[in-house]
Amino acid sequence: MITIDQVSKRRGSKQILTEVGFEARPGRVTGFLGPNGAGKSSTLRILLGLDRPDGGVALVAGRPFARLRRPLTTVGAVLDGGGAHRSRTGRGHLRWIAASNGLPRARVDEVLDLVGLTEAAGRRVGGYSLGMGRRLALAAALLGDPPVLVLDEPVNGLDPEGIRRLRVLLRDRAAAGGTVLLSSHLIGELAETVDDVVVIDRGRVVALGTLAEVTGAHRGLEDAFFALTSGTGPGTGHGGRP
Ligand SMILES: Nc1ncnc2c1ncn2[C@@H]1O[C@H](COP(=O)(O)OP(=O)(O)OP(=O)(O)O)[C@@H](O)[C@H]1O
């Protein structure tokens, strides 16, 4: 379970998040959707303890990230940049994380297989493509077999096979009772994957509910998105509020 409650954040003179609130529930894939600069990454960074809110709380499994006893076995996260040392192999990187977190070494090959990186596991990370780097980051997030996954733009850089694999993996995690929160500005991709949707625009939640509820009377999620957000540029009308 993820709970974001009344989270606000200011950077300099700019209010980048205003009382952002939503839940991502177990057994469901929740899509966090918004145009560039809407505040998706800022919200996820606060959730993962990488930044502090000025007000409000962000909880994973009922606790702020910093108070989780074994974070890697509670929440797996993929944010921008994999953080792997370029001279390490993919497998070496994962073994290092497993060892430093007391996780079984055998889990490394399992997660390499899950993300489709087994063949490239012996190559140095410095030679990885963008998509391979994203797969490695996802593998690291899965190492602790956490019940909660938080993924920021996970589809970026993935090829069609990688996208399909990710979609199946996320659906499987939710089917097994996991909580999955993923941000994206790729509406079509999200509509194929999610149960629930939270739409953020200019730092405020402008719609939330099941995919069907947020899509509402619109032809699809994309039409709903443009009606709800400034995604088409200044002057666009705003739709319903939560
Ligand atoms: N380190 C920072 N310093 C100043 N402003 C920042 C910083 N990080 C983000 N912002 C601002 O906060 C706002 C929200 O940015 P954020 O990256 O959270 O949006 P996003 O929804 O993730 O966008 P994108 O889809 O482009 O990744 C933007 O106006 C951005 O310019």
PDBQT file of the ligand as one rigid body, heavy atoms in Angstrom, charges set to zero:
ROOT
HETATM    1  N1  LIG A 301      15.955  20.118  -8.648  1.00  0.00    +0.000 N 
HETATM    2  C1  LIG A 301      15.007  20.970  -9.048  1.00  0.00    +0.000 A 
HETATM    3  N2  LIG A 301      15.165  22.306  -8.889  1.00  0.00    +0.000 NA
HETATM    4  C2  LIG A 301      14.212  23.171  -9.284  1.00  0.00    +0.000 A 
HETATM    5  N3  LIG A 301      13.047  22.814  -9.858  1.00  0.00    +0.000 NA
HETATM    6  C3  LIG A 301      12.846  21.509 -10.050  1.00  0.00    +0.000 A 
HETATM    7  C4  LIG A 301      13.792  20.508  -9.653  1.00  0.00    +0.000 A 
HETATM    8  N4  LIG A 301      13.290  19.300  -9.968  1.00  0.00    +0.000 NA
HETATM    9  C5  LIG A 301      12.089  19.532 -10.531  1.00  0.00    +0.000 A 
HETATM   10  N5  LIG A 301      11.814  20.838 -10.584  1.00  0.00    +0.000 N 
HETATM   11  C6  LIG A 301      10.582  21.482 -11.101  1.00  0.00    +0.000 C 
HETATM   12  O1  LIG A 301       9.491  20.836 -10.476  1.00  0.00    +0.000 OA
HETATM   13  C7  LIG A 301       8.424  20.689 -11.390  1.00  0.00    +0.000 C 
HETATM   14  C8  LIG A 301       8.003  19.226 -11.426  1.00  0.00    +0.000 C 
HETATM   15  O2  LIG A 301       9.042  18.450 -12.032  1.00  0.00    +0.000 OA
HETATM   16  P1  LIG A 301       9.001  16.870 -12.088  1.00  0.00    +0.000 P 
HETATM   17  O3  LIG A 301      10.317  16.418 -12.597  1.00  0.00    +0.000 OA
HETATM   18  O4  LIG A 301       8.512  16.360 -10.800  1.00  0.00    +0.000 OA
HETATM   19  O5  LIG A 301       7.860  16.617 -13.189  1.00  0.00    +0.000 OA
HETATM   20  P2  LIG A 301       7.477  15.284 -13.978  1.00  0.00    +0.000 P 
HETATM   21  O6  LIG A 301       5.983  15.233 -13.936  1.00  0.00    +0.000 OA
HETATM   22  O7  LIG A 301       8.210  14.144 -13.430  1.00  0.00    +0.000 OA
HETATM   23  O8  LIG A 301       7.940  15.614 -15.451  1.00  0.00    +0.000 OA
HETATM   24  P3  LIG A 301       8.559  14.692 -16.640  1.00  0.00    +0.000 P 
HETATM   25  O9  LIG A 301       7.418  13.954 -17.246  1.00  0.00    +0.000 OA
HETATM   26  O10 LIG A 301       9.125  15.723 -17.558  1.00  0.00    +0.000 OA
HETATM   27  O11 LIG A 301       9.612  13.821 -16.011  1.00  0.00    +0.000 OA
HETATM   28  C9  LIG A 301       8.894  21.228 -12.725  1.00  0.00    +0.000 C 
HETATM   29  O12 LIG A 301       8.416  22.532 -12.857  1.00  0.00    +0.000 OA
HETATM   30  C10 LIG A 301      10.398  21.226 -12.583  1.00  0.00    +0.000 C 
HETATM   31  O13 LIG A 301      10.938  22.260 -13.357  1.00  0.00    +0.000 OA
ENDROOT
TORSDOF 0
